[in-house]
Amino acid sequence: MVITVFGLGFVGLTTSLGFSEYGHTVYGVEINAERLATISGGKLPFLEPGLDEALVRHLNKRFFPIGTDALAQAVKDSDCIYFCVGTPYGKNGQADLAYLFSAIDQTLAVRPSDKYQVLVVKSTIPPSTTSSKIIPYLEEKGLKVGEDLGVANNPEFLREGHCWDDFMNADRIVLGVSDDRSAQVLKKVYASVKEPVCCVSLNTGEFIKYLSNTLLATLISYSNEMSVVADTIGDIDVAEAFHILHMDKRWGGATMASYCYPGCGYGGYCLPKDTNALYAVARTAGFDAQILKNVISTNDQMPEFIAQKIIRAIGNDKNQTIGILGLSFKPGSDDVRDTPSAKIIRSLQEKGYQHICGYDPVAISEFKRYYDLAMDYTTSYSELLEKADSLVIATAWPEFKNVRQETEKPVVDCRYML
């Protein structure tokens, strides 16, 4: 395949040489004359182990660095055009898309009208940018996305200092696509890779990049906030505390999905009481730990959010019977202390949904003992499927996994397990 890549910074140059390593012909467009001259001379404008050797290996063989004066022929020959330009901070923290739209304009000015090409954004852009800004921009110019040309995003997950290794040994390839034709073109780009190629919606593709980076940012900020909490309380060896934290088998022996996955909020005995207690003691000592504060606030708000999600899915008929699948705070346990199920049921009842029936494989008696809720129960999963008009998965018990094959009634999956 022939590919044009706009921008030869860390991401663009790595992408260009990576695609060259795959066997594609790549034109790398760079508007900075000094950087273009450096790369054309076979040298990197920055330090990146492995990328220097790849540049020497592919320069003027499969990889051709060019200026905008040679753009027309490059775009004409290309199957897809990748945009790896900067999207820096703009007003109010928003991404500045000026460089991106400038590169798109330059592409449109020279693209052949009789050839289906895919415009691929590899720059990091906020979720919904492609669908709400780029596609309307193209349509305003009379182009039909999916017919005249394709639009996609292909986020990068590169670490500076490890760019080449991260590209050549990626853990996953994400393709945010708007149509099947574009998806097929991009699958050809990655035809030689062994890693999973995940085709998702445009918004999902953009979101995954932010999901990754904001998790890292949150973990770093959480760790830093905890160090301040420790210093505020006093007589705590921060480094030793974190080293011992790292010994927890849940981090070494569990998959990331064990703790980084959405649901209805945390419950049980330990997490609610300990999170609140640490926040309280830090505040008493004189430090208002904002991450802890907002962790508590987010968890407190989740039942209301889930209740609204349920209502949107099942409608406003308050005479229907809502079947709650799962009453314990997590599968494999009969612990119902601070369980999200009780809070969700209470919220639904406050909104007028009084016909609620609950089922749990092991926790019904405990739930009845802890909560005085005006609702029905059934000890049979099949009976609940028959009795309820709509169903809500509130605890991720494995037996609920095939519920959509067992009933045609509306199912609201609040544990994202189906």
N, C-alpha and C positions, 0 to 999 in steps of 0.2 A: 504494500500500500504506500501511498504518498501522503505525507502529513505536513502541514505548516504549523509551526508553534510560534506564537507571539510572546516575546519576552524571554530573555536568557539570563534570568536571575537564578537563585538556588533551584526553584521549582522548574522553571522553563528549560534550563540547560540539562538538568537531570532527566526531565521528561523526554527531551529531544534525543539525548544519548541513549536513554533506555529504550525508546522506540527503535533507534538505530540498531541496538543490540538485538532486538527482536527480529531484525531483518528488513525493516521498513526504510524508505527513503524520507528524510526529514529536512525541511527548510526551517532554520531557526531565525526569526526576525528580531533584530535588536535596533532600537532607535538611538541608543547611546553610542556615539562613534568610537569613543575610547574603549568601551567594553567590547564592542564588535571587533575592533582591531586586535585586542588581546586574545579573544577566542579564536579569531581567524589565524592568528599566529601560533595556535596550538597550546596556549597557556590558559589557565583558569584565572578569572578575576577575583576569586575567593578560594579559601582552603576547603577542600572536600576530598577526603581519602577515597581513592578508586575512580573518582570522576575524571581526574587528570589522565589516567591511563586510557579510559574510555574515549576521551576527547582525541588523543593521539591515534587511537585505533580506528575511529570512524570519520575523522575530519576529512572532508572533500572526497569521501568514499560513499558513505551513506548519510552523513550529516553535513549540511551546507549552511553555514552562517551567512545571513544576508541583511542588507539594509532595506529600507522601504522602497528604494529605487528598483529593486528586483522583485517586489512583492507580487506584481500582476502575474508573472509567469508561474511563480510558486503556487499562488492560490488557484490558478487555472488548472495546474496539474494535480492538485490535492483532492483526496477523498474526504478528508475532514480537516478542519482548522481548529487548533487548540489555543485557548487564551490563558496565558500564565502571567498576566500583568498584575501589578500591585493593586490592592483594594484597602488603602490605609484608613485610619480614623477620619471620619468626616464630622459634620455638625452633630452635636448631641450623642456622640459615640457611634453614629451610623457609619456603615462602610461607604467610602467614597468610590463611586463607580465610574468616575470620569475617564480613567485610563481604559477601562473595559469597553465602554461605549465608543471611545475613540478608535480602539482596535477593531471593533465590530464595524464601524463606519468605513474604515480603510478596507476591510474585507469586502463589504458590500459594493464598494466602488469599483472593484476589479473582478468580482466573482462571475463565472460564466453562467448565463441564465438557462442554459440547456443541460446542466449537469447537477445531479442531486448530491449535495455535500452536507455534512453535519458540522454545525458550529458547536464546539465543546468548551464549556467554561471549566477550567481547572483551578482558576483563582478561587479563593475562599469568599463566598458570597452568602448573605443571610438567607434562611429558608423563605421561599416564595419569590425570590428575586427573578428567577428564570421565568416562572409562570406569570407573575404580575407586572414585570417591567421589561424583560428582554423580548418575550414573545409579542406583547402588545406593540413594542417599538418596531419590531420587524413587520407586523401586520399593518401598521400605519404607513409603511413604505410599500404596501401592496403585495407583500410576500405571504404565501400560504404555508405555514409551518406543517411539515408532514407531507407536503406535496412538492413545493418548490425547493425546500431545503429542510434539514432536520436541526433540532436544537437539543442539547443535552448538557449535563454536568458530570464531571468525573473527578471528585475531590481527591486531594493528595493527603497522605499521612506520613510525611517525611520529617525526620529530625535533622536539624543542622548538625553537621559532623558525621552523619550516618546516611546521607541522602542516597548515595549509590546503592548501598546494601539494602536500604528500606525499599527502594524501587524494584530492585532485581529479586528481592526475597520478600515481597509484600505478603501480609497475612490475609488480605482480602482486596478485591477490586470492586469499587462501587460505581455503578453507572446509573445516573438519574436520567431517565429518558421519557419522551413525550409520545413516541410512536414506535411501532415494531420495526419499521424500516431503519430508523436511526439505531435502534438496539442491535440490529444485525450488522450494521457497518462497524459499530464499536466492538462488537464481539470478535470481528475479524482482526481488529487492532491487537486484541489480547489473546488471539487464537493459540499462541505458543506457550502461554503461562499455565502453570499447574494450580495456582491459587484459585479459591472460589471467586467467580465473577457474579456479583449480585446486581441484577437489574431491578431498579425500584422507581418510584415516581420521582418527578423533578424535585418536589419539596422534600421528599425523604432523603434523596441524595445530598441535598444541601444541608439538611438537618444533621445527618450523621457526622459530618465534619465538626459541627459546633457541639454536638453531643460528646464527641471525643475530647475536644479541647477544653470545654467548660468543666468536664469531669476532672481533668488534670488540674485545671486552675482551682477548682473547689477543693480537691485533696490537698494541694499545696497551701491554700489559704486556711483550710481547716487545721492543718498541722501547725501553721504559724500562729493561728489564734490559740490553739491549745498550749503552745509554748508561752504565750502571754498569760493565759489562765494560770499555768504552773508557776510562772515567776511572780504573779500577783498573790497567789496563795502562799508561796514560799516553801523552802526546804524540799524542793522536788528536783531531782536530777533529770532534766528534760531528755538528754541524749540517751541515758540508760532506760528511761521509761519507753521511749520509742523503739529502742533496740529490742526490748522485751515484748512490746506490742507486735513486732515483726515476727516473733516466734509463734504467734497464734496460728494453729493449723488451718483455720478457716481461710487464711490468705495463701498459704502454701499448698493446701490440698484441695481447695474448692475452685470451681470455675468462676469467672467474673460474674456470670449470670446469677450466682447464688445470692449476691448482695446488691448488684447493680441492675435492678429490673423493677419496673413500676408495678404498683398494685393499689391497695386501698389505704395504705398507711401502715405504720408499724404498731404492734400491740404487744400483748403478753405482759409479763411482770417487770423484766429488767430494763428494756429500752425506755419506756415512758418515765419510770421513776428515776433512772440514773441520768438521763438527759436533762430532765427538769432539775434534779438535785445539783448537778455540776453547774448549770447555768445560774442557779440561785446562789451557790457558794461563791462563784466568781463575781457576781454582782454585789454580794455583801462585802467582798474584799475590795471592791472599787472598780471592777472592770466589767462593762456590759458587753458580753461576748455575742456579737451580732450573728455569727453563723449559727451558734447554738440556739439563739433566740428565734431565728427564722426556721431552723429545723423543727422546733416545737410548733411554731405558728403554721408551717406547711402541713404538718401532720394533723394538727387540730382542724384545719380547713378541708382535708381530704374527704371526710364523710359527706360533707355538704356538696362538694364537687361531684362525688360519685352518685349521690342521690339525684342531682340535676342531670347527670349523664343517663341514669336509668330512666328518668321521666321523659327525656328527649327520645329515647329509644322505644318506650312502651306506650307513650301517648298519655292523654289527660283523663282517660276513663278510670275514675277512682273506684268503680265497682269491680274491677278485675282482681283476680287473685294473683299475687306476686309470690313466686316460689324462690326462697333464698337458699342457694346451694352452698352450704358451709357456714358453720357458726364459730368454730375455733379460730384463734388468731393466725394459725398456720397449719398446713397439713401435717399429719403424723403426730398430732398432739390434741389432747382434750382441754388444753388451757384456754379459757375464754376471757381472762382478765384483760381489760382494755381492748377487747377484740373490735376491729372495725365493723364487723357485721352488726353488732348491737347499735352502734352509732348511726349506721346507714338506715337500719330499720326504724330507729327513732325519728330520723330526719324525714323519711318517707311518711310516717304516721302523722307528723306535724303538718305535712303538706296535704293530708286528707286521704292517703292511701291506707285504709284500715284493714284490708283483707290480705294478710300476709301469712304465709306458711313456711316454716323453716325445716331444713333437713341437714343432718351432719352424721357421718358414720359413727362417731364416738362421743360427741360433745353435747348432745341434747340435754341430758340431765344436768350437767354442769351449767349450761347456758340458762336453763330454767331457774337454777338455784341462785345465780348471780344477778339475773335481770328480770324485773317484773314488767314484762311487756305483754300487751294485749294482742296475742297472735296465736296461730295454730302451729302444730308440729306434726311431722310424720316420721316414723322410723324406717320408712321404705322409700328408697330413691325412685323406684318405678311408680309408686303411688303419688309422689310429688309431681313427677312429670305428667301424670294423668290429671291431677287436681288443679295445677296452676295454669293460668292463662298466659303468663310470661315468666321467664326464669332469669335469675341473677346469680352469676358465679361470684361468691364473696370470699371463698377459700379454695385454694388450688389443689383440692383432692384429686388424685389421678383418675378416679372413677368418673369424674365429670368431663374427661378429655374428649369423649365421643358424643357429648350431649346433642350436638347438632345432627348427628346421624340417627339419634334415638327419638327426636321430636322435631316437628316443623314449627313449633311455637317460637316466638321471639326469645332469643337468649342474649343477655347483656353480659359480656365477658369482662368483668372488672379486674380480673387477674391476668389478662392478656395471655391465656394459656391455650386457646384454641387455634 
